[in-house]
């Protein structure tokens, strides 16, 4: 969350509230719509946020599944 909020604030110049709203939308892959139109840098950052978020979810599921299987 911190990565997403900070990135949207720094790269896009969004307010904290807009960045805080946009980040869970991206991380949950809901994809409702952007708070404001994104420029090229914002699109690249949002793509990186999606990749990092999905990767973290997959790693977490793998770790939990391994833990459950070992018990």
Beta strands, then each sheet from edge to edge (+ up, - down):
end
